[in-house]
């Protein structure tokens, strides 16, 4: 059995995703316990230069093939299964992103290895790998012991600081041959459709007032807009608001929306589902307002108020305007 820890690196348009550095940080921690190597797994075509950014890893396993140039579940699953089955690491780490969930589920089913999804923590206690996962939108935490010599874990964004997964040194790079048959995969990537820019680019805003289901109606958005104007901020939202059509898709924060890192993120009436937290955990200061004291958003917030947003927002707007007068 190998004691190595593998971490899947995600990238797009020549840039490594932030969650990949988070995986490397957690992988580095686990490898120090197992005594094995931390191996970053980098798939694609012409991606070898990206390996220089993965210095937290002991080794970068680079697999290049034309079929891996753009992500498709079929090609990646076939390639990763061949690699993971041959190397048999102690743990294979992915992120709880669309790609990570695709691959973790596919590999678990194909290899028969146990999978812990939506994990917010992962540790080794002796020879036992333990994961703490969020279920029911983060309302319940489930602690799982992963049996056997190998396991797959899909970690939530923010489970480990990205800074721990960065290092200036250059890692060893090992080129791995792609498995036979990738030319015959049935799924073909055609093109990437980038949505048109909206009226506001929330990824560049220093302050965001973000609203969730607790705002109750489209008319009540005026409360958030007024506070945002007073703060010199923009209004963003969780998915339920976007699905209702109350704000455009470009204002959505979360896994299926935008990832934001403002200096101040004011979460108003947002419960804090993992999909939303994935998009805003990197904010410098998070302030939450929610009537439910057990809402998961408070676990991510630096400051919180268990209160009715309809009482707080008008008062907060008044105070901000007075302070700026």
N, C-alpha and C positions, 0 to 999 in steps of 0.2 A: 504494500500500500504506500502511495506517495503521501508525503506530508505537505506538499505544495498547495498554495492557494491561488486559484485562477480568478481574474477579474476581467469582465468583458468591457472593452473600450468602445464607446459610441462616438461617432463623429459625423459631421455634415459640412459640406463646402470647405473642407480642409481645416475645420476647427473641431477640437476635442470638446465634448460636452462637459459641463461642470460636474454632473453626477458621476462621471467616470473617475474624476479625481477623488470624489468622496469614496467610491468603491476601493480605490487604491489605498486610501487612508485606513479604512477598516481592514482591508486585506493585509496591510503591513502589520497591523496590531495582531491579527490572527497568526500570521506566519512566524512572528516572534515567539508565539506559544508553541506552535507545532514543531518549530525547528526546521521547517521547509522553506522553499523559495516563494516569493510573491511573483507571479507571472501575469503580465498584462497581455490580453489576447486582442490582437488588432487585425481585423479582416477588412479587405477592400481591394482596390486596384490603384497602384501608385501611391500607397499610403505609408510606405516605409519611412519617409522623412518625419512623420508625426511621432515616431518612436523616441526621438530626442527629447520630447516633452514629458516622457513617462519615467523620469528618473527615480521615482519612488519605488518602482518595481526592480527586482533583481534581474529579470529577463523580460523581454518583449517578444512574444511569439507572433510573428507576422505571416499571415497567409494572404497571398494575393492571387486574384483570378478575375477575368473579365466578368464573370457571373456575379462577383461580389462587389462590383464597382458601386452599385447603388443597393440599398437594403431591400431584400425580399425575404419573407419568412422561410420559404422553401430552400433557397440556396444557403442561407445562413445556418439553418437548422442542420442541413446535410453536412456542411463544413464543420460546424462546431461539434456535432456528434462524433464525427471521425476523430477529431482532435482530442476531445475530452475522454472518449472511450479508450484511446491509445495511451494517454498520459495518466488517467485516473487520479486527478487531484483530490486532496482531502475535502475541499469545498470549491464550488464554482459560484462566483458572485455575479449577479446582474443587478441592474436598477429596476425599480418599479415603473418603468416607462413603457411605451407601446412596444418598443423593440425588446426590452428586457423581459417583459411579461410573455411575449411571443416565445422567446428562446428558453426561458426557464421552464415554462410549461411543456414545450415540445421536448426538451432534453429529459425532463423528469419522466415523461411518458415513454420516451424511446429507450432510456437507459434503465428505468426502474429505480431511479434514485429518489429519495424523499425530497420534497420541496417545501420551503417555508416562504410564503409570499407576503408582501406588505410588511416586511420586517423593519422595525424601528431600532432594534438592537440585536447584536449577535455576539456570542462569546463562547469560549471553550472552557469547560469545567472538567479538568482531567482529560479524559478521552471523549467526553460528551460535548457535542455541539448543541448549543441552546439558542433559540431565537425568540424574540418577543415581537409579535405581530399585531397590527391593528385590524379589527374587524368591526362590522356595522358602522362604517364611517368614522372609526376611531373611538367609538363609545365603549368598546371592550378591548382589553389587551389580553392576548392569548400567549402563554409561554409554552414553547414546544421543544421537546428533546428529539433531535433528529437521529434516528437509529442507523446503524451500519457504519461502514468505513468512508462513505462518500455522501455528499449532500449538495443540494442546489438552494441558493437563497437569493430572493429578489428583495433588495433593500430600498426603503423609502428614501426620497430625497431628504437630505438633512440628517440622515442617521449618523454621519460622521463628517467632521469639518473638511472641506475641500483642501484647505491648507496642509493638512496632514498627508495628502496624496500628491504633493508637489515637492520636487527636489531638483537642485541645479545639476547634479551629476548625470552623466549619460549612462543609460542602462545597457546591458548586453543585449544584442538583437539576434534572434534565431529565426531564420526563414523556414517556414514549414510548408511542405508541398500540399496543395489542395487535393482533396480526394477525387477519384475518378468519377465521371458522370455529371459534373456540374454543368456541362454543356447541354445536358438533356432536361434540365429543370423546366417545368411548364409555365412558371410565373416569369413574366418579363416586365422590367421597369421601363415605362414609356417616357415620362417626364415629370418634373417637379413643378407643381402649380403653386406659385407664391401669391397669397391674397393681396389685393390692392391695399396700399397704405390707407389707414383710416385718418380721421380728422386729428387724432392725437396718437403719438407713439408712446404707449404707457411704459415701455421698457426703458425710456430715457427720462421719465419724470422723477423728480427728487421727492415728491410727496404724492401719495395716492390715498384717496378716500374710497374704499372698496365696499360695495354693498352686496348683501346676500338676501336669501329668502325672507329674512326678518323685516325687510322694508315693506313687504306686504302688497303694495300696488305701485304701478308706474307713476301715479300722481305724487307719491311720497318721495320719489327720486329728487324732487325739488329741494328737500332738506339736505341731502348729500351734496347737491350742486351748489347750494348756497354756502355750505361749510367749505367746500373745495375752493370756491371763489375767494373766500376770506383768507384761506391759507395759501393761495397761489398754487393750488394743486389741481389734479385732474381726477375724474371719477372713473373707477374701474369696477369690476363685478365678478362674482362667482358664476358658475355655469347656469344655475336656475334662472338668473336674471336674463342672461343671453338667450336661453332657450325660449323665454317668453317674448323675446323680441323687443325688450325695453331698452336695451343698449346694443350697439353693433358688436359683432364677433371680435373686432380688434380691441375691445375693452375687456375681454375675458382673461382672467388670471387662473392659471392651473395647468394640469398636464395636457389637456386638449386645447389650451389657450396659450397665453404668454407667460414667460418666466420673468419676473420683475425683481429688482433689487434697489428700491428707493431708500432714501435716508429715513423716511417715515412712512409706515403702512398702517393706515387706520381701518381696521376690519369691523364693519358695522352690520350687525345682524347676520354674520357668517358663522356657521357651526364649526367649520374646520375639517371637512372631509379630506382624506389623504391626497386626493387628486388636486384639491385647491392648495393645500399646504406645500405640495411639491413645487408650485409656481411662485411662492412668496417667502419661503423660509429664509432666503438670503437677505431680506430687508434689514437695515441697520437697527431700526427700532420698530417694533410691532405693538400696536395698541388695539385691544379688542373690546368691543361693547356687545354684550349678549345677555339675555335674561336667564339663560341656562348656565348655572355655575359649573355644570359638568361638561360643557361643550369643549370638544378637543382643541378649539382655537386657543383656549387659555393655556394649553400646554406649550404652545409655540410663542405666545405673547410675552413681551417684556413687561407690559403694564396691561391691566384689565379692569373693566368695570362691569359688575353684574347688575345691569340696569336696563331700563327700557330706552331704546334708542330714540324714541319720540320725545322723551324727556331730556335726554342728554344732548342731542344734536343742536336744537335751538339754543340751549344754554351755552354750549361750546362755541357756536358761531358768534353769539353775542360777545363772549369773552375775547375771542380772537380779534373781532372788529374793534373792540375797545382798546385792546393792547396795541393795535396798529394805527389807532387814530392819532 
